[in-house]
Amino acid sequence: MAAGGQQRRPVVALYERIADAIHDGTYPPGSTLPSEPKLAGELGVSRPALREALLLLQEDGLLTVRRGVGRTVNAHPPRRGFEHVQALEELLGAGAPLRVRGLLRSVEEPTDFTTQHLLAPAGAELRFWESVLAGEAGPAALSHEWAAADEVLNRAHPAFAEALRATSAPERTSMLAVLAGASRGVPLAAHSAVTATLLGRRRGEQLGRSADTPAVLVTQVVRVDGTPVLAAKHMLPTGAPALPVLQSN
């Protein structure tokens, strides 16, 4: 019995048994948990109960699910949140940055999205980068990134404008990583929104998943002194690494 006479829910008790095994080194950081049938047998529980506890452990950052690998034990919970303005491949990589594979690097006219978030006038030319972020288990996220027009960047953040022009291998880096690298000493402010959606056919093909795969869509706008310099859409399908979010008051 727990303090106050309250009995722990079975899933909570099972959660704590596995968490204790992680903390005492039975399942050390980086190790892969036994398969569900084997682990259920070792713990003497049903597979549905085990699956529920494992899901809670994944949500709380103790475990990561990787396609083709299984459930691995995280070294430590993420400490820095998305609003710290850190490249997504670093945040999702948990110490081992994901690989960036550029699908498209082009210049395009404003869309409704970039008109709204970058305040881009009609006829402006905006750099657009489409990238897949992948780890050992395969594709983990799809990013669409737009930079403000050159004249805006030259005024608001000239180092970012120069870095974009000088990037020698843009197909292997994200625009957000270029921005972060060019912003030493330059304060950045970011705002993001998170919504649930489905991948759809084209994005599913790019990520190697079915069109009806549930996903989280993160839209992000980064500003310098109130001027938006980068806008992005990041699509994370079910099973992608956890995205830490830091909030403060």
N, C-alpha and C positions, 0 to 999 in steps of 0.2 A: 504493500500500500504506500502511496505517496503521501507527502505531508498534508495534513488537514483531512485525511481519510479519503482523498480523491484517488481513484484508480486510473492508471495510465491507459489510454486506448492501446489496443494490441499493436496497431501500426506504429505508434510512437515508441512503444517498448522495443519493437523489432528494429526501428530506426536507430535507437540508442545502442542496441547490441552491435549493429554493424559499424556505427560511428565509433564506438569504443574500440572495436577491432582495428579500425583505421588508425586511431590515435595511439594505440599501444604497439603498432608496428606489425600486427598480423597481416594487414594489407598495406604495405608501405607506399609512399608517394611514387607514382609512375607505374605501379603494378596494375595488372588487369584482374578483376574479380573473376572467380569461377563462373561457369555458365549458370543460368538460372536453375536448371534441374539439380546440378551438383550443389549449388549454394543452398537451395531449399532443403536438400537432404541433409547437409551438414548442420543447418540451423534447426531442423525439425519443424519446418513451417510449410504452409501451402504456397504454391507458386503465385497465385493472385495476391496474397498478403505480402509476399516478398517483392513482387513487382511494384506494389503501392509504396512500400518503404524505400525501394531503390529510386523511385520517381522523386520522392521527397528529398532524398540525399542529393540527387542531381540538381534539383531546384535550389538547394541550399549551398551548392558550390563544392560539395565534397567529392562528387563524381562527375566524370564527363563521359558521354556516350559517343563513340566513334564508329562509324560504319565500317564493317569488316574487321574491327578490332574487339569491340565489346565495351564494357564499362571499366574505365581506368580511374585510379585514385589521383586526385589533384594534389599538387605539392602544397598549395596554400590558397585560401580564398583570394580573389582579385582585390587589390587595394585601391586602384585608381579607376574612377568612373568615366563614362563616356563624355561627360561635360568637361572633363579636364582637357579636351581637344588633343587627343592622342590618336595616331593612325589606327584604323580599325583592325588591320592585320596584326598589330601588336597587342591590342586589347583582347582579341579573340584567341590569340596564340598562346596565352598563359605562359609567357616566358620563352616560347619558341615561335617567333613571328610566322604567320601564314605566308605562303608564296603568293605573289601578285602576278596574274597573267592578263596582260592587256588584250582585250577583244577588239577595241576600237579606240582610236585617238583621232579626233576630228575637230573642225570648227563648224558651228551651226548657229542659225538664227534663234532668237528666244522662243521658247514654248510658253504655255500658260504658267507652268511651274516656275521657270526661271524669270519670267516677267514679274511674278508675284514675289519671289524670294530674293532675287538679285536686283530687282527694280530695273531690269534691263529694258531699254527703249526698243521699239520696233527697228529692225535693220541692224541691230548690234551684232557683233561677231563674238561668240563665246566659245572658249575651249571646252570640249566635252570628252570625258574619258569613261569608257565602260570596261570594267575589270571583274574577273573572277578571283576570289580569295580561296586558296586551297591549302589543306594540310595533308598529313599522312593518310588520312581516311578519305581524301577526295575533296571536292568543292564544298565550301562552307558558307559562302556568301557571294552575292552579286552586287557590285557598286556602280552607280551612275553618278558622276561628279561633273559639275560645271564651275568654271572660274568666271568671275566678273570680267567685263570687257577690259582690254588693255589700258584704255585711257583712265578707267576707274582704278585699276590696280596700280598704275604708275603714280597716281595721286595718293591713294590710301595705303598701299603696301608695295612700294617699288621693289623690295627684296623678293617678294613672292613672284612678282611679274618677271623679274630677271631669272629666278630659279626655274620657272616654267619654261622659259625660252632656252635655258642652258641645260636642262635635264637630258643627259645623253642616252639613257635607256628607259624612256617613259613606260614602255610595256611591262617593266618589272617593278614599278612602284605605283603607289596611289597618289592622287592629287593631294589628299589630306596629309600624307607623309611629306610631300614637297612643301606644303604650307607650314607644317610643324617645324621642319628643318630650317626654313627661311625666317622663322619668327622668334629667334633668340632675342629676348629683351622686348619684344613687341607683344603687348597684352592682347589676347584674343578672347572673344566672348562667343559662346555657342548656345544655340537653342535647338532642341530636338523634339519631335513628336513620334509616338509609337502607335501603330495600328496593326490589327490582325487582317490578314488577307490570304489569298491563294496564289501560288506561283504563276499559273497560266501556262499556255503551251510553250511560248518562246523562252521564257525564263526557266521553265522546267527543263527544256532541252539544254540550255546553257549550264545548268547545275546538275544535270544527270538525274532529274527527279520527275515524277509524274506531274501533269498539269494541275491536278487537284490537291497537291501537297500543301498543307497549311504552312503559313509563313508569317514572320513579323517584318513589317516594313518600318524602317526608321528614316525619317526625313530630318536633315540637319542643315542649319545655316550658321556659318561662322562669320563674325564681324570684327572689324578693326575700328575702334572709335565710332561705332554705330553704323559704319558702312559695310554692307554685306560683300564679302570677297569670294566666298565659296558656298555652293549649295549642293546637296547630295541626297540620293536615295540609296539606302542599303537594304537589301533583301536577304533575310536570314530564314532558311527553311527549317522545318521541324528537325531536331537532331543537331543543329548547329551549336557550337560552343556558346556558353552563357555570355551575355553582354552585360558587364557591370555598369551600374548607373549610380553616380555620386550626387547626393543632394545635400544642401546645407542652407542655413538661414543666417 
